[in-house]
Amino acid sequence: MGYDLDESTPNHSVISKARARYGKEVFEQFFQKVLGLCVGAGLVGGEKVFVDSTIVKANASLKSLVSRQDLVEPKYNPKEYVDCVFSENPVEGSSLEGHSSKGDEKKVEQSKRKQRGRANKCLVSTTDPDASVYQRPGVPYQLAYKEHIAVDRQARVITAVKVTPAAVTDDRVLPDLIGNQPIKPKEVCADKIYGSVDIYAHLFDREILPSIPRRSTGGWRYTGGFPTDNFVYDKKHDVCICPANQTLKRKGKSYRWHWTAYKAEKEKCKACKLRSECTRGEAGRSIIRYDRQDALDFALAHLKTERAKTTIKQRKVYAETIFAEAKNSHGLRRAICRGLDKVTIQALLTCAVQNIKRLIKHSYALGPNSIFIALKQFHSRAKVLLVPVT
């Protein structure tokens, strides 16, 4: 950063003050400057981009969770408060002693069960309100954030980063990560949590290959028989034609998963010669067709290619190792500050450092002079960016 070996460095408190003085935007510019140097050095090719997320434990305890309503108004009204005091401190011989019955306890237990799985809707941390309650199999409940990144395949340079509360699903962030790429990628790879029809449609519209395995179809279970590809959709009449040339009429729509269900008449299905090959149920055959079926068909066809299978195998090498490096070598396992903006700053600086390491490694391979030039360019840009604000 331009300091001589015998020159005193700033006090550590300067870093804390800089977060508040500069704001998140300056650190975003800093990350983009470092990324620009990597692009200029030819370390970003845009051939393949790997997208993934990881959990960053928040700097807050579960003991800080309170009901969201408690932050707005008292938990009890005056009468309930008095009753609560007497019930917790019963007077001997008083009629209030033992007033709670088994029925009341059962109601309380039922109320607790209803609220399971809705922790973030009902509870908030007083220490770090931006953090979300997070839990998955093998991982205990904790307050956490998510770091979402995109990694270019050529030199494992991080090309985009975003931090959200842990409750935000991964597929909601992918469009932002792809939209912030310095070079438009030809192919995007991620795990199946991103494999929704909306993501396929987004990449299809941008002419990007989706090497993303398909995830759950939103409660619809395929029971065998002819696949949906064997049914012809008649857009004019909004019906589907089955292999036996029978009509399946529209029967319902899922606005959450963006598909429409089509069902054949029960009597016609029973008399069909292809029934044994098409369906096993007593009712007529049903299929679903997505609003963006064209994007889904394109994605499923691409996933059958060797290119997609090879790319999916590379995901753990190019994405998950970046997170391991950030957590084991750069302290991103836990947030050092509180609040979404400050955790974002920590993630931006960590990703910038990781990119600088790759830039220096590349310059070292070209020779000592290249290292000097790269450091000089980085110093000149960083000095302008981090100049004290007056």
C-alpha positions as CSV (number, residue, x, y, z in Angstrom):
1,M,0.0,0.0,0.0
2,G,3.0,2.3,-0.3
3,Y,4.4,2.2,3.2
4,D,8.1,1.8,3.7
5,L,9.5,-0.9,6.0
6,D,10.5,1.6,8.7
7,E,7.4,3.7,8.4
8,S,4.7,3.4,11.0
9,T,1.4,1.9,9.8
10,P,-2.1,3.3,10.7
11,N,-3.7,2.2,14.0
12,H,-6.0,-0.8,13.6
13,S,-9.0,1.4,14.6
14,V,-8.6,3.2,11.2
15,I,-10.0,0.1,9.5
16,S,-13.1,0.2,11.6
17,K,-13.6,3.9,11.1
18,A,-13.0,3.4,7.3
19,R,-16.1,1.1,7.1
20,A,-18.3,3.9,8.3
21,R,-16.6,6.7,6.5
22,Y,-16.3,5.1,3.1
23,G,-19.4,3.0,3.0
24,K,-20.1,-0.2,1.1
25,E,-19.9,1.5,-2.3
26,V,-16.2,2.3,-2.0
27,F,-15.3,-1.3,-1.2
28,E,-17.4,-2.5,-4.1
29,Q,-15.3,-0.1,-6.3
30,F,-12.2,-1.5,-4.8
31,F,-13.3,-5.1,-5.7
32,Q,-14.1,-4.0,-9.2
33,K,-10.7,-2.3,-9.6
34,V,-8.9,-5.5,-8.6
35,L,-11.2,-7.5,-10.9
36,G,-10.4,-5.1,-13.8
37,L,-6.6,-5.8,-13.3
38,C,-7.4,-9.5,-13.5
39,V,-9.3,-9.1,-16.7
40,G,-6.5,-6.9,-18.1
41,A,-4.0,-9.7,-17.3
42,G,-6.1,-12.2,-19.2
43,L,-7.1,-14.2,-16.1
44,V,-10.9,-14.0,-17.0
45,G,-12.0,-15.9,-20.1
46,G,-15.7,-16.1,-19.8
47,E,-15.9,-19.7,-21.1
48,K,-17.4,-21.1,-17.9
49,V,-18.6,-19.5,-14.7
50,F,-19.4,-21.5,-11.5
51,V,-22.0,-20.1,-9.1
52,D,-22.3,-21.2,-5.5
53,S,-23.0,-19.9,-2.0
54,T,-21.7,-20.6,1.5
55,I,-22.9,-19.8,5.0
56,V,-21.1,-17.2,7.1
57,K,-21.9,-17.4,10.8
58,A,-23.2,-14.1,12.1
59,N,-21.6,-12.3,15.0
60,A,-24.7,-12.9,17.2
61,S,-26.2,-15.5,19.5
62,L,-29.5,-17.3,19.3
63,K,-30.1,-16.0,22.8
64,S,-30.6,-12.5,21.2
65,L,-33.8,-13.7,19.4
66,V,-37.0,-12.1,20.4
67,S,-40.5,-12.0,18.9
68,R,-40.8,-9.4,16.1
69,Q,-43.9,-8.0,17.8
70,D,-42.0,-7.5,21.0
71,L,-39.9,-4.8,19.3
72,V,-43.0,-2.8,18.5
73,E,-45.2,-3.3,21.6
74,P,-45.0,-5.0,25.0
75,K,-45.4,-8.7,25.1
76,Y,-48.3,-8.5,27.7
77,N,-51.0,-6.0,28.4
78,P,-51.3,-4.8,32.0
79,K,-53.9,-7.5,33.0
80,E,-51.9,-10.3,31.4
81,Y,-48.7,-9.0,33.1
82,V,-50.4,-9.1,36.5
83,D,-51.7,-12.6,35.9
84,C,-48.3,-13.7,34.8
85,V,-46.7,-12.3,38.0
86,F,-49.2,-14.1,40.3
87,S,-48.9,-17.3,38.3
88,E,-45.1,-17.2,38.7
89,N,-45.3,-16.2,42.3
90,P,-48.3,-18.1,43.7
91,V,-49.7,-17.2,47.1
92,E,-50.3,-20.2,49.4
93,G,-54.0,-21.0,49.5
94,S,-54.8,-18.7,46.6
95,S,-57.2,-19.8,43.9
96,L,-54.6,-18.8,41.4
97,E,-52.2,-21.6,42.4
98,G,-52.1,-24.3,39.7
99,H,-54.5,-22.3,37.5
100,S,-52.9,-23.6,34.3
101,S,-54.6,-26.9,33.2
102,K,-53.4,-29.7,30.9
103,G,-55.6,-28.2,28.2
104,D,-53.7,-24.9,28.4
105,E,-50.4,-26.7,28.2
106,K,-51.6,-28.6,25.1
107,K,-52.6,-25.4,23.4
108,V,-49.1,-24.0,24.1
109,E,-47.5,-27.0,22.6
110,Q,-49.7,-26.9,19.5
111,S,-48.8,-23.2,19.1
112,K,-45.1,-24.0,19.2
113,R,-45.5,-26.7,16.6
114,K,-47.3,-24.3,14.3
115,Q,-44.4,-21.9,14.5
116,R,-41.7,-24.4,13.7
117,G,-40.1,-23.7,10.3
118,R,-41.2,-20.0,10.5
119,A,-38.5,-18.7,12.8
120,N,-37.5,-15.8,10.5
121,K,-41.1,-14.7,10.2
122,C,-41.7,-14.7,14.0
123,L,-38.2,-14.0,15.5
124,V,-35.5,-11.3,15.0
125,S,-32.1,-10.8,16.7
126,T,-31.7,-7.7,18.8
127,T,-27.9,-7.9,18.3
128,D,-27.9,-8.3,14.5
129,P,-31.4,-7.8,12.9
130,D,-30.1,-8.4,9.4
131,A,-29.0,-12.0,10.2
132,S,-31.4,-15.0,9.6
133,V,-32.0,-18.1,11.5
134,Y,-30.4,-21.0,9.5
135,Q,-30.5,-24.8,9.9
136,R,-29.9,-27.8,7.6
137,P,-29.3,-31.5,8.2
138,G,-26.1,-31.9,10.2
139,V,-25.8,-28.2,11.0
140,P,-27.4,-26.8,14.2
141,Y,-29.6,-23.7,14.3
142,Q,-27.6,-20.5,14.0
143,L,-27.8,-16.9,12.9
144,A,-26.0,-16.5,9.6
145,Y,-25.5,-14.8,6.3
146,K,-24.9,-16.2,2.8
147,E,-22.0,-15.3,0.5
148,H,-22.9,-15.8,-3.1
149,I,-20.0,-15.8,-5.7
150,A,-19.3,-16.4,-9.3
151,V,-16.0,-18.0,-10.2
152,D,-14.4,-17.9,-13.7
153,R,-12.9,-21.2,-14.8
154,Q,-9.7,-19.9,-16.4
155,A,-7.8,-18.9,-13.3
156,R,-10.5,-19.2,-10.5
157,V,-10.9,-15.5,-10.3
158,I,-14.0,-14.3,-8.4
159,T,-16.0,-12.3,-10.9
160,A,-19.0,-11.3,-8.7
161,V,-19.9,-11.4,-5.1
162,K,-23.1,-10.7,-3.1
163,V,-24.1,-11.1,0.6
164,T,-27.6,-11.8,1.7
165,P,-29.3,-13.0,4.9
166,A,-29.1,-16.8,5.1
167,A,-32.9,-17.2,4.5
168,V,-32.6,-15.9,0.9
169,T,-32.7,-18.8,-1.6
170,D,-29.7,-19.2,-3.9
171,D,-31.7,-19.0,-7.2
172,R,-32.9,-15.5,-6.4
173,V,-29.3,-14.2,-6.5
174,L,-28.0,-15.9,-9.6
175,P,-29.4,-13.3,-12.1
176,D,-27.6,-10.5,-10.2
177,L,-24.3,-12.4,-10.3
178,I,-24.6,-13.2,-14.0
179,G,-25.6,-9.6,-14.8
180,N,-22.4,-8.3,-13.1
181,Q,-20.0,-10.4,-15.1
182,P,-17.1,-8.4,-16.7
183,I,-17.2,-10.8,-19.7
184,K,-20.5,-12.5,-20.8
185,P,-20.1,-16.2,-20.0
186,K,-20.9,-18.9,-22.5
187,E,-21.8,-21.5,-19.8
188,V,-23.0,-21.3,-16.2
189,C,-22.7,-24.2,-13.8
190,A,-24.3,-24.6,-10.3
191,D,-25.8,-27.3,-8.1
192,K,-29.4,-28.4,-8.4
193,I,-30.8,-25.8,-5.9
194,Y,-30.5,-23.4,-8.8
195,G,-32.2,-25.7,-11.3
196,S,-35.6,-24.0,-11.5
197,V,-37.4,-23.2,-14.7
198,D,-37.1,-19.5,-14.0
199,I,-33.3,-19.8,-13.9
200,Y,-33.3,-21.8,-17.1
201,A,-35.4,-19.2,-18.8
202,H,-33.1,-16.4,-17.6
203,L,-30.1,-18.1,-19.1
204,F,-31.9,-19.1,-22.2
205,D,-32.9,-15.5,-22.9
206,R,-29.3,-14.5,-22.5
207,E,-28.0,-17.3,-24.7
208,I,-26.0,-19.0,-22.0
209,L,-25.7,-22.7,-21.6
210,P,-27.2,-23.9,-18.3
211,S,-25.1,-26.7,-16.8
212,I,-27.4,-26.9,-13.8
213,P,-29.1,-30.2,-12.7
214,R,-32.9,-30.1,-12.4
215,R,-34.4,-29.7,-9.0
216,S,-37.8,-30.7,-7.6
217,T,-40.8,-30.0,-9.8
218,G,-42.7,-28.3,-7.0
219,G,-44.7,-31.3,-5.6
220,W,-45.5,-32.9,-9.0
221,R,-44.3,-36.5,-9.1
222,Y,-43.8,-38.3,-12.4
223,T,-45.2,-41.8,-12.1
224,G,-44.0,-43.3,-15.4
225,G,-45.5,-43.7,-18.8
226,F,-45.0,-41.5,-21.8
227,P,-42.9,-38.4,-21.0
228,T,-44.2,-34.9,-21.6
229,D,-42.2,-34.7,-24.8
230,N,-44.6,-37.2,-26.4
231,F,-47.5,-34.8,-26.0
232,V,-48.1,-32.1,-28.6
233,Y,-49.2,-28.7,-27.3
234,D,-51.9,-26.8,-29.3
235,K,-51.4,-23.2,-28.4
236,K,-54.4,-22.0,-30.3
237,H,-56.9,-24.1,-28.3
238,D,-54.7,-24.4,-25.2
239,V,-54.9,-28.2,-25.1
240,C,-52.4,-31.1,-25.3
241,I,-52.6,-34.0,-27.7
242,C,-51.5,-37.4,-26.4
243,P,-49.8,-40.2,-28.5
244,A,-53.2,-41.8,-29.0
245,N,-54.5,-38.5,-30.5
246,Q,-56.8,-37.8,-27.6
247,T,-57.2,-34.3,-26.1
248,L,-56.0,-33.3,-22.6
249,K,-57.8,-30.2,-21.4
250,R,-56.6,-27.6,-19.0
251,K,-57.5,-28.5,-15.4
252,G,-55.4,-26.2,-13.1
253,K,-52.4,-23.8,-12.8
254,S,-49.6,-23.3,-10.2
255,Y,-48.8,-19.6,-9.9
256,R,-45.8,-20.4,-7.6
257,W,-44.1,-23.0,-9.9
258,H,-45.5,-21.5,-13.2
259,W,-47.0,-24.6,-14.7
260,T,-50.4,-25.6,-16.1
261,A,-51.9,-29.0,-15.6
262,Y,-53.7,-30.8,-18.5
263,K,-55.9,-33.9,-18.0
264,A,-57.5,-36.4,-20.2
265,E,-61.1,-37.7,-19.8
266,K,-61.3,-40.8,-17.6
267,E,-63.5,-42.8,-19.9
268,K,-61.4,-42.2,-23.0
269,C,-58.3,-43.2,-21.1
270,K,-59.8,-46.5,-20.0
271,A,-60.7,-47.4,-23.6
272,C,-57.3,-46.4,-25.0
273,K,-55.1,-49.2,-26.4
274,L,-51.9,-47.4,-25.2
275,R,-53.2,-47.1,-21.6
276,S,-50.7,-49.7,-20.2
277,E,-47.8,-47.8,-21.7
278,C,-49.1,-44.4,-20.6
279,T,-50.5,-44.5,-17.1
280,R,-51.2,-46.9,-14.3
281,G,-53.8,-44.9,-12.3
282,E,-57.5,-45.2,-12.5
283,A,-58.0,-41.6,-13.4
284,G,-57.2,-40.1,-16.8
285,R,-53.6,-39.3,-17.7
286,S,-52.3,-35.9,-16.5
287,I,-49.3,-33.8,-17.5
288,I,-47.9,-30.4,-16.7
289,R,-46.5,-27.8,-19.0
290,Y,-44.4,-24.9,-17.8
291,D,-44.9,-21.3,-19.0
292,R,-41.3,-21.4,-20.3
293,Q,-41.3,-25.0,-21.6
294,D,-39.0,-23.9,-24.4
295,A,-36.3,-23.0,-21.9
296,L,-36.8,-26.2,-19.9
297,D,-36.6,-28.4,-23.0
298,F,-33.4,-26.7,-24.0
299,A,-31.9,-27.1,-20.6
300,L,-32.8,-30.8,-20.3
301,A,-31.4,-31.5,-23.7
302,H,-28.1,-29.7,-22.8
303,L,-27.8,-31.7,-19.5
304,K,-27.6,-34.9,-21.5
305,T,-24.5,-33.8,-23.4
306,E,-21.0,-34.7,-22.4
307,R,-20.1,-31.0,-22.1
308,A,-22.6,-30.5,-19.4
309,K,-21.7,-33.7,-17.5
310,T,-18.0,-32.7,-17.5
311,T,-18.8,-29.1,-16.3
312,I,-20.9,-30.3,-13.4
313,K,-18.1,-32.6,-12.2
314,Q,-15.8,-29.5,-12.2
315,R,-18.0,-27.5,-9.9
316,K,-16.5,-28.8,-6.6
317,V,-13.0,-27.9,-7.8
318,Y,-13.7,-24.4,-9.0
319,A,-16.3,-23.2,-6.6
320,E,-16.1,-25.0,-3.3
321,T,-12.4,-24.7,-3.0
322,I,-12.7,-20.9,-3.1
323,F,-14.9,-21.0,0.0
324,A,-12.5,-23.3,1.7
325,E,-9.7,-20.9,1.1
326,A,-11.7,-17.9,2.3
327,K,-12.7,-19.6,5.5
328,N,-9.5,-21.4,6.4
329,S,-7.0,-18.7,5.3
330,H,-9.0,-15.4,5.4
331,G,-11.3,-15.7,8.4
332,L,-14.6,-15.8,6.5
333,R,-16.0,-18.6,8.6
334,R,-17.6,-16.0,10.9
335,A,-18.6,-12.4,10.5
336,I,-16.4,-10.0,12.4
337,C,-19.0,-7.2,12.3
338,R,-22.8,-6.9,12.5
339,G,-25.2,-5.7,9.8
340,L,-25.6,-6.7,6.2
341,D,-23.4,-3.8,4.8
342,K,-20.5,-4.5,7.1
343,V,-20.6,-8.3,6.4
344,T,-20.7,-7.4,2.7
345,I,-17.5,-5.3,3.2
346,Q,-15.8,-8.2,4.8
347,A,-16.8,-10.5,1.9
348,L,-15.7,-7.9,-0.7
349,L,-12.3,-7.5,0.9
350,T,-11.8,-11.2,1.2
351,C,-12.7,-11.8,-2.4
352,A,-10.4,-8.9,-3.5
353,V,-7.5,-10.5,-1.6
354,Q,-8.1,-13.9,-3.2
355,N,-8.1,-12.2,-6.7
356,I,-4.9,-10.3,-5.8
357,K,-3.2,-13.6,-4.9
358,R,-4.1,-15.0,-8.4
359,L,-2.9,-11.8,-10.1
360,I,0.5,-12.0,-8.3
361,K,0.8,-15.7,-9.0
362,H,0.2,-15.0,-12.7
363,S,2.7,-12.0,-12.7
364,Y,5.3,-14.2,-11.0
365,A,5.1,-16.7,-13.8
366,L,5.8,-14.0,-16.3
367,G,8.9,-12.8,-14.4
368,P,10.0,-10.3,-11.6
369,N,9.4,-7.2,-13.9
370,S,5.7,-8.3,-14.4
371,I,5.3,-8.5,-10.6
372,F,6.6,-5.0,-10.2
373,I,4.3,-3.6,-12.9
374,A,1.3,-5.4,-11.5
375,L,1.9,-4.1,-7.9
376,K,2.6,-0.6,-9.2
377,Q,-0.7,-0.6,-11.1
378,F,-2.6,-2.0,-8.1
379,H,-1.0,0.6,-5.8
380,S,-1.8,3.5,-8.0
381,R,-5.4,2.5,-8.3
382,A,-5.8,1.6,-4.6
383,K,-4.1,4.8,-3.5
384,V,-6.7,6.9,-5.4
385,L,-9.5,4.7,-4.1
386,L,-8.5,4.7,-0.4
387,V,-7.5,8.3,-0.1
388,P,-8.8,9.7,3.2
389,V,-12.1,11.5,2.9
390,T,-12.0,15.1,4.1
